[in-house]
Amino acid sequence: MKGNAESELIGKSIFLFSIAFASARPSKTIQEDLAAPSADQGPTHVCHASRFADLGLDMADYIYCDSSLPFDVRAKDLVDRMTLNEKVEQVGNLATGVPRIGLLKYQWWSEALHGVSNVGPGTFFDDTIPGATSFPTVILSAAAFNQSLWKSIGQAVSTEARAMYNLGKAGLTYWSPNINVVRDPRWGRAIETPGEDPYVVGTFATNYVRGLQDVPGTENTADLNSRPLKVSSCCKHYAAYDVDAWKGVDRYHFDARVSEQDMKETFLRPFEMCVKDGDVSSVMCSYNRVNGIPACADPYLLKNTIRGEWDLHGYIVSDCDSIEVMHDDHKWLGDSKEDAVAQVLKAGLDLDCGDYYTKALGNSVRQGEVKEADLDKSLKYLYVVLMRLGFFDGSPQFNSLGKNDVCSDANLELATEAAREGIVLLKNDNKTLPLKSCDISKIAVIGPHAKATSAMIGNYAGIPCGIVTPFDGISKYGGEVTYEKGCSDVACKDDSLIFSAMNAAKNADATILLVGLDLSVEAESLDRNDLLLPGYQTQLINQVAESSSGPLVVVIMSAGGIDISFAKNNPKIKAILWAGYPGEKGGRAIADVIFGKYNPGGRLPLTWYEAGYVDMLPMTSMPLRPVDSLGYPGRTYKFFNGSTVYPFGYGLSYTNFSYSVLTSPATSVKIKLNKFQHCRNVNYSESEQAATINNCPAVVIDDLECGYKFGFEVAVENVGKEDGSDVVMVYSKPPEGIVGSHSKQLIGFEREFVKSGETKVVKFEFDACKSLNIVDTSGYNLLPSGGHIIMVGEGDNVISFPLQLSYYN
């Protein structure tokens, strides 16, 4: 977010705790922005009779405080009482309140990407609440492929947020999660996202948002605009945002040229799932332009799609200072400030993270550039969300939450479990792992991440409850543990410390080498130029491998993929783990995996490309499909067919699993069409066109009622000697020969724990419209007839079967 000093800092250096803690201490002004707690009623809320009395007001005179009335009626009454000047003061991230009518001020901007954060002025830490649980960064949690885990993390984070709100340390609106698809491996913000697959990203969003927002027992409220919220979540950054700062191109000036096909299929799908399935209460638009139009000024993207087609129950907010970016950087239409705010308000932007609305919107209305009624509509969306949160009436069910609910033992254990579940075993020659502590008396722990602290919690982090470094975690498994840096930091600009590391490895029974990246390499406002380890890290690994007298285990900390082919192919490097950025208990989780307390089951949520991939195309080329005329390869596992270091979905275990289909899967889906449903052609390659004899090649999914189900049961047998978890991944492959279609797409996944020698049955059911669809070049979402293939599993452990889809009258 522009204007966020911490975001600018992370592009240059790792956070120091002293800096982070200092920035977490609020000014008096920030403290006053938050409602002060009341000993008998919990946090102060707007409609509190004693508050009104203190202001010389009678609460009974204000309809907006009548809790028997619907929220929309109350919100209208509140807005109707305001003057124009008062209204515009409420649509910046710091809503000033209106004491004249009893309205409290409110700070909208808080963050909770992977724990309650101190980024944004709405939340802060002090002696009362010195820290909050810092879960693994999203890219590692995503690698767990565990939907219930993702929801549980959201529930834990929202509990801590509510507890902090009760103590006057936090707000109720959290601008998280980041659900942009990682289109290019160089993107610096891959750390914040669930990866490259739009279905996985959307599924993560749905579960994390549900964990943050849902109040148990109210999930199926008939009127979703009145559904109570635990806290409010926000899916961002909408849309086609995935370039931060690459070779002179930055997000404040970039124009993402995106086809309708890619837009619907990849860039919008996670947001649609977040709104429709997660019922998120906010969406944030991004800095960039999309096909020439700033995202926050595009009525098709905002008003027509989010608000109209998807039926958002909440508000739309700008990324911070986006209107300023539109005016100063994009110079959109040569607009004045008054023109700019009119454009975005009419497009559907309800809240400005910044001060353009508060400074220019009043004049814009007075000059006749936008209707005051449009402003009223946005204010009503905002206040209905605050009413659903209890900001007006209180939320008694959460009043008991307090200091003991922050950094609780249960939440810290969940953070550890999330890190364990996400860690991916990339290599394990000769079953080197797990190490047996009883057989090892001397362990060398080496590398720039051996004693990692702030690197493990990534960005948009708060103050952790208490970090366990990898060295600390490994040391708890006993033996004599020695430490050598090998590199002074991740940049590893000289090799002067490598010799000492070699000696340590030579004298150890086992060596654990922790290397990788950090926020000085990949972060917001900082994209990568290559896919290599920085500086002398590769040399460090190779020389330590040559010197090690015992097994060498390499642990990679990173978000994006790294070309470690040299380590993968080096027989002296026995095992490799990817640990992402594992959160405050990451050191414990890494040690538990290395020493076998936990059997790794994570899968890569990103393709790990070879280093030469980035020399084949610029980061700014937006198409997902290959651009043959320019020689550009495809992107993500769906459209890239070249060699990789490790593919999407890759991950080993200390045990082995086998699959079998228990129930006979459906072999066909037959759909009857009525006279109002029309068939559409599908573009097949010449070699397949003659073989395509379908009378009805495809139908637009919007023209179908859908609900055409198919399913099956998979028996997952643990045929190895260790208990462990397996992620069962199901893909669909479209009929052969459709030009430009994906090679396969993930349509479902389940993580199951299976004891050695036992079998678990996993049931899958799919809707053909969501699982067998393609998007054509015109942007139509089609359900093609013909022979689809369903595939269960990854790599060598795959079973597949055909599924014929046909239409008839």
N, C-alpha and C positions, 0 to 999 in steps of 0.2 A: 504494500500500500504506500502510495506516494506520501511524503511528509512524515513517514514513520522513521525516526532516527535509527531504531533498531534494525529495520529492514535494510537501510543503507549500510549499516555497520557489518551485517552478516556477509555482504559481498566482498568484504575486505579481510575480515578476521573472525576468529572464533569468539563467542561470547566469554567474557570473564565473569565469574560469579559476582565479584565485587561491583562490576559495572551493572550487571543485571539487577542486583539487589538494590543498588542505589537508584536505578531507574524505576524500581518498583515502589519506592516510597513516594506517596502522592503529595502534591501541594495541597494547601488548605482548600483551594478552589475545587480540585478534583474530589476531595472528601465531601464537600458541600453538594456535589452533583449527585451523590448517592443518598437514598433515603436512610435516615438514622434509625437504628433499631429501637424498639420499644420493649421494655422488660416484660410487660404483661400481654402484649398483642403480637410479638414477633416484629418483623420489620415494619416500619411505618408505611401505610398505604394511603392513597389519595382520599378515599371516602371514609374518613375517620372523623366522627362527630367532634371530638375534642380538638382536632386540627382546625376544623372550620370555625369552631368557637374562638380559638386563639386568634384567628384572622378576622374576627368580628362578623362571621357569616353563619347562616343557619343551613346546615346540610340538607334539610328537608326541602329547601327551595330549589335544589339543583337536581333535575331529572336524571342527569348523567350518573348520579350516585344512587339511583333506585335500582337495587340489585334484582328486583322482580321483573324488570323490563329486559327485552333482548338487547344484546350488545350493540347492534347496529342502530337501534333507536337511541340508546344512551350516547353513542359516539356522535350521532348527528346533533343531539342537544348540546354536547360539549363544544363541538366545532361552531355551531350557530351562535354561541355566546361570545366568540372571539372577534376582535377587530382584525382587519387585514394585516396590520403591523404585528399583532400578536400571533397570527397564524404563521407568518413566514419565519418567526423565531422558533417554531416547533419542528421545522423540516430539515434542520441540520443535525449532525450526529449528537450534538448537545442541544437538546430541546430545553429552552429556558424556563418553561412552565409559565403559568399565568396566575400569580397570587391573587389577583382581583377576583377570580372565580374559583379559587381553591386548588388550582392545578399545580402539582409538584413539577420541578425540573427533572429531566431524565437524560442520562448518558447512554446512547444506543450501542456504542462501540465496545464490545468485549470479544475475546477470542478463546476458542477451546478446541484447537485442532487435534491435540492428543493429550489433553489435560487442561485445566484452567490456566490460562496464560496471563502474563503481565504486559503483553503487547496490547495497545489500545488503552485509553484513559478510563474505561469503565471498571477495571479490575486492578487491585493492587494488593501487595503483601506488606505486612508489618510485624511487630512483635506478637500481635494476637494470632495472626495466621501467617507464619513465616514462609510457608510453601504449600504446594499442592502436588498430588501424585502426577508424575511425568511418565506417561505411557510411552511405548515405542512409537517412533514416527510412523506415519500412516503407511508408507511403502512396506515396512516390515510387518505391521499388523495385517496388511492385505495379503502378505505371503502365507499367512495361516489358512486362508481360504475357509474361514470358519464364521458363518453368519451369526451364530449365537454369541461368539466371542465379540464380534464387532458391536452387537447390541449391548452386551454387558459392559463394554468399555464406555459406551455412551451413557448408560445408566449410572455408572460410577462417577463419571465426569460431571453429570448434571446434579448428582447428589452433593458433590463437593461445591459446585457452583451455587446451589441453593443455600447450603450452609454458610458460604461466604456472604451471600446476599443478606441472610438473616443478621449477620454481624456487621453489615454496612461496608463490606469490602469488595463487592462485585455487583454487577447488573444482572439482568435476566435475559438479555438478547446477545447471542454469541454467533459471530460471523464465521462459522465453520460448518461443514468441512469444505476443503478444496477438492472439486471433482472434475478437474480438467484431465482429459486423456493424455497420456504421455505419447505423443506422436513421434518425437525425435529423441534419441538417447542422450543428446547433449543438453536437454532442458534442465536448468538449474533447480526447478521446483518439483522435480520428480519425487523428492523427499517427502512432499506434502500430500501426494496423491496415491490412489490405489492401483496405479499401473496403466497398462496400454490397452486393455480390453474394455470396451464401453459397457458391456454387460456386467463385468466384475466391478467396475467403477460405480455403476448405478446400483448394484446390489449392496456394495459397501455403504454407499450414501443412504440407501433406504434403511438399513439396519442401524447405522450410527445415529441417523436423525431420529429414528424411532426410540432409540435408547435415550437420547437427549430430551426429547419432547414429550413422550407418552406418559400420561398419568394413568396408572393401572385402573382398569374398569371403565375408562372413558374413550377407549380407542375407536369404538364404533358409534360414537355420537351421531345422531341423524343429521344435524346441521353442523358440518365440519367447521364452519366459521365461528361456532361457539364452543368448540372442543377445548377443554382446559389444556394448558401447556405447563410442563414442569419447568423447562426453559425453552426459549425460542432458538431455533437453528437456522442457518443460512447456507444454501448451496451456492458455491462460487467457483470460477469467475466466468460469467456467461457473456460471450461465447467465442469459441475458436481461439482461445488464448493459450499459447504455449511457446511464446518467444519473449524472453526477458531482456537480455542484452547479449547480442552475438555479432561480433565483427562490425560494430558501429550501428547496428540496428537495435532499437529498444522498443519496449512495449508502449511507450508514450507516443510513438510515431508510426508504429507498424500497421500496415493494412493487410489483413489476412484475406487473401483471395481464395475463396473456398467454393467448390461446386456444391450444388444442391444435394447431390448424391452423398458426398462426404459429410455435409452438414447434418443431414437427417440420420445417416447410418452411424456416425461416429461422434461428432461434436455435440449434438443435441441430445442423444439418447440418454446419457446419464442424468441430465437435468430433467428430462421428461419422467424418468423413473423416480427421481428425487421428489418431484412435485406430485405425481400421481400415486406412487406406491408408498413413499415416505411421508406424504402430506406435510412437507416442510413449510414453514411459515415465513420464509424469506428467500429471495434469490438476489445475488449481487451481480451486476453487470460489470464488464471489464473495461480496461483502458483502450484497447486496440480498436481499430476499425475492422469491420467485416464487409468485404466487397465495397469499400469506399465509404461506408456509413459508420460513425462511432457507435459501438455496441449500445451505449446508454441513450442514444438518440434515435434508435431504430424502432418505430412503432410495430413493425412486423415481428421483431424478436420479442419485444416486451409486451405491449398491449394485446397484440393478436395471438401470440403463441403462449407465453407464460400465463397471462391473465385470462385469455380467451379459450384457446384450444385445450390447455392443460388445467385450467380452473384453479389457479393458485389461491389458497386460503391464507393470505398474508400480504406482505409488502415487498416492493422491489427497491433495492438500495444500490447506490453507486459505489464502485471501488473508490478509495479515498482520493478526493480531488480530481475525479474523472471529468467533471464539467470544466474545471480549470484546464485539464489536459486537452479537452476537446477545443477549448477556446484558444489556448496559448500554443499548443504543440500541433494539433491537427489543423488548427485554423479553419475549422469546419464552416464552410459557406461564407467566410469572412464575417461571421456573426459578432455582434456586440455581446456583452455579458447578459444583457436583458434578452437578446435574441436566443442565446444559448440555453438559458434556463427555461424559456418558453418552449423550445424544441424538445427538451428532455422531459418536461412535465407532460406535454401533450403525447409524447411517445409512451408514457406509462411509468416514469421514474418517480417513486413516492418520497424517497428520503435521500438526501445528499450527505455523504460522508465528506464534510468540508463546509465551506461557508458561502458558496456561490448562491445557493437558494436564499439564505438568510440576508445576503447583501443585495441581491439583484431581483429577486422574484416579486417583491412589492412593486417596484417601478415597472416591471414587465406587465403586471396586472393593470396598473394604472394607465399604462400606455396602450392598453387594449391588445397586447400580443398574445395573451392567454387568459382564459376565463378563470375567475375566482372559484367557480364551481369545480374546476379541475383540481385546484388546490384543496378544496373541501373534501373531494373524493379521496385524495391521497391521505389526508389527515385522518379520515375515518378508517381507512385500512390500518393505519399505524395504531390508532387507539383501540381498535378491536383486538389487535394482537396483545397490547398491554393489559386489556381487560381479561383476556383469556389466561394471562400469566398471573393474575391476582394483584397487579400493581394498583388497581383501583379498590378492590374489595378484600384483598388479603388472600392467602392460601393456607388455611389452618393446618392442612395435612402435612405441610412442610415446616411448620414453626418449630418443631422439636429438633430440627437439624442444627448442628452447631460445630464447635471446634473439634469435637471428637470424631466427627464424620469426615474430616479432611485428613489425608495421610493415614487413613485407618489401616490396620493390619490386612483386612480383606482386600482393600484397594491395592496395596503394595504387592500382595500375593497375585492379584489379577494382572498387575503390570509385569510381574516376573513371568507368569504363565503366558501372557501375550507374546513376550519376547521369545520364550522357548518355542512356542507354536510357530512363530514366523521364521526362525532360523532355518536356512536351507543347507543341506549337505550336498556339496557339489562333487566331491571326490572322496573315495574311501578305499584305496588299494589295500588288498590283503586284509580287509576288515581291521585296519589299524585302529579305528575308533569303534567303540569307546576305549579310552585309555583306562587301565586298571591301576588305581592309585597304590594298591598293595605291591605292584611290581615295579614301581618307579620311586626311587629315593631322591633323585635330583631333577628338577624341572627348570628349564630356562624360559622365561617369559620376555619376549623381545618385541620391539617395534614402537612406532609413534603412537599407536593406540593401546599399548599394553597397560597404561594407566589412564585411559581416557576418562574424562569427566563430562565437561560441557559438550564435547563432540557427540556423545551418546544421546543427548536429548534434542539435538537438532534445532530447528527454528520454530517460531511461534510457540516457544516453551515458556513456562513460568519458572518459579524457583522450586527445584525438586525437594522432596522430603528428606532424602539422604541417598547419595549415589554409592553404588557398589562398582568399583572399577574391575576390569578383567583380571588384573593382578590380584586384587582382594578376593575375587571369587575363586580363582584358581588356587590361591594359597590355603583356602579352607579345606581343600582336599588332601592336605598333609604333604609331607616330604620337605626337602630343602628347595626353596623357590628363589631363584636369582633373577634379577631384572637388568636388562640393557636396553637403552633407547634405540640403538641402531640408526635412527635419524632423530635430529633434534625436534622436528615437527613433521607434519604431513608433507610440506613442500619438499623436504629432504634435499636441500640444495647443495649439500656436500657429503662426501663419503667418509668423513673422519671418524665416525662412530661405528662403522661397520666392522672393523677389525675386532673390537671388544665384543661385539655381538657374536662374531664367529667363534671366538674363544669360549664364550658362555655356552653356545650350542655344542661345541666339541666336548665339553666337560659335563654335559647333562644326559640323563637317561632318555629324556623326551624334550622337545622344543616346541613351544607355541609362539607363533609369530603373527602379530596383529598389525595389519597395514590397511591402507585404503585412502579414503577421501574425507573431507569435512566441509564446513561452511565457507572455508576460504577457497574452495574449488567449485562447489555446486551449491547454489542458494538462490533465493529471490534476488533479482537484479544481477545474476551472475550465471550465465550459461557456459558450458564447457566448449573447448575447441577440439578436444580429442577424447579418446576412450582409453587412455593409458594411465598407469599409476604415475603420480608426480615424481619428478626428480630422480633420485637414486634408489627409489623403493624397489624397482625390479632388480637392480644389482644387489641390494640387501637380501632379497629373497633367494636369489641364485647362489650368492656366496655363503649364506647361512645353510642352504641345502647341501652345499658341497662339504661343509665343515661338521654338520650334525652327526653325532655318533649314534643317536637314537632316532626314532620316528619324528618327522617334522609335520606339524599341523599348522596350516596357514588360515587365519581368520581375516576375512575382508569386511571392513565397514565402509559402506557406500549406499547411496540411493540408486543412482544409475549404474548400468552395467559397465564392466571394465574388461578389456581384452587381457585375460590372464592365460592365454593359450600356452605360454612358456611354462607356467606352473602346472597347468592341467596335463601337459605332456612330459613333465619331468618326473621320472620314476623315483627320484630321491625325495620328492614331496609326496607324502603318503596320503594326506587328507586335506581337503579345503572346505571351509564353512563360509557362507555369506550370512552376516549378522545385521545387515542394514544399519540403522542407528537405533539401538535396542532400548532406549529409555533409561531411567535412573537405576533400575535393577538389572541392566544389561550384563554386567560382569558376572553376576550370579547365574543368569540364564546361559551364558556362553559356557561357563564352567560345568553347569549341570549337563549340557549336551556333550561336552568333550569327555566327561568322566562317566557318562552313561546313566546318570540319574534320570535323564529324559532322552527319549529316542526321537530324533528330529523327523518332522513330517512336513515342513514348509515347502512351498513351490514358488518358483520365480514368477512374479507378476509382470516381469519385463523380459523381452528378448535381450540377451547379451550378444551384441554384434561384434564382429572382428573389427580391429582398428581401422582398416581400410574403408569401412562402410561410410564414414563421415567425409571421406575424400570423393565420394561418388555423387553427392548432392548437397546443396546448401540447406541450412536449417530453415530458411524462409520459404522453401518450396512446400506448399501446403498439401498437395494431393497425397492420399494414402496409397493409391494404386501406382504402379510404375508409370513413369512418363517416358515412353519409348523414344519419342522424338529428341529428347535431351539426354537419353541414356541414364535416367535416374531410376534406381531400384524402388520397389515397393516398401511400405512401412508396416511395422508390427507383424506378428505371426500370420495375420490374415492375408497379407499381400506381399510379404517378402519370401522369396523361394531360394535364397542363397544360403551359403554355409554360415553357421553361427558358432560362437564359443559355447553358449548354452541356450537352448530354446525356451520360449515361454512355457511355463508349467513344469519345468524340470525340477527334480528334487529326489534325492536318494533317502534311504532309511537304513537302520541297523538290522532290519528284518526284510522279508520278502512277502509280497501279497500276490494272490492270483484272483482273477475275476471269472465268474460264469453268470450267464443270464438264467434266472430261475424260471420265470414265467415266459411263455412264448410271446415275444414282442409282436405288436401289430405290424403287419406287412403292408398295410395300405391305409390311406385316409381318403375317403370318397366324399365329395362335397356337391350337394345339389344346388344348382343355380336357378334363380327365378328370372322372369323376363326383364327385370330392371338391372340385373347384374351382367356386365359385359366383359368379354375376354380381351386380353391385351397381348400383343406380341412380345416376345423376348428375343433379344439379339443373341443368336447362337453363332459359334464359329462355323466356317464353311464345312469343316470336316464333320461336324455334328448335325448340321442343318438338315441334311438328307435323312438322317436317322430319326429326326424329331417328327413324329407323326401325330402329336397331340392336337386335337381339334381346338383345345382351349389352353394355350401356353401358360397363361397366368391371369389372375384377377387382382385388382387393387384391393388391398386389405381393408381400407376404409369402406369399401362397398360390401364387405362380408360381415356377418354377425359374429364370426369367430367362435371360440369355444370348442373347436375341433380338437379333441384330446387324443394323445397317444402316450403310452407309458410302458414301463417294465420294471422288474426287480433285479438287482445285481447282488450276487453273493460275493462278499469280499472275505477271502480266506487268508489268514496269516500263516504262511507256510514256513516261516523262519523260527528262530529260537528266542526272539525278543518280543515283548509286548510293544505295540506301537500304533501310531495313527496314520491313516492313509487318506489322501484326498482323491475321491472318485470324480473324475472330470468327464463330462459328456459333451461331445461336439456333434454338429450336423454339417454335412457337406452337400452343397446344392447339386442339382443334375449336371452331369458332365457337359462341358462345352459352352456354358453361358458366358458370354464375353464380359470380362471385368468383374466377375463375381469373386467373392472371397474363396480362399482354398478350403477353409473350414471356419466355423465360428463356435465359440463356447456357448452352450445353452443351459448348462446346469452343473453344479458341483456340490458335493457333500463331504465333510470330513468325519471320519469314523475311527474311534479307538477300538482296536481288536487285539485281544490277548493271543499269545503264541498258541497255535494249534486250534484256534477257534474261528468261527465264521460269523459275520454280521450281514444282515440283509438290508440293502439300501433301496428304497422305492423312489422312482422318478416318475413324474407326470408332466407332460408338456402341452402347451397350446401351439398348434401348428402355425398360427399367425405370428407368434413371437419367436418361434424356434426354427422355422423353415423359410423365413422370408428373405428376400433380397431387395435392395434399393437400386432402381435403374438410373440411367444417366439423366433422366428428366426429373428425378426426385420422387417418383412414385414408389411407394412401399408395396411390393408385389408378393403374392404367394404363388410360386411357379409350380406347375404340374411336372410330373416326370419322376425319375428315380433318384430320390435323396438317399444319402448314406448316414446312418447314426453310428458314431464311434465312441466307445467307452474306454478311457485309459490314455496313457501317454507312453511314448517310446516303444519298447518291445512288448509292453504289457497292454495290448489293445485288442478288444473284440469289436466287431462291427457287423451290422446287418442292414439290409436294404429296407427302404420305406417308400412305397409308390403312392404318390398323390395324384388324384384325378378329379375332374369335374364332369358332371352330367346334368342334363335338364329333366 
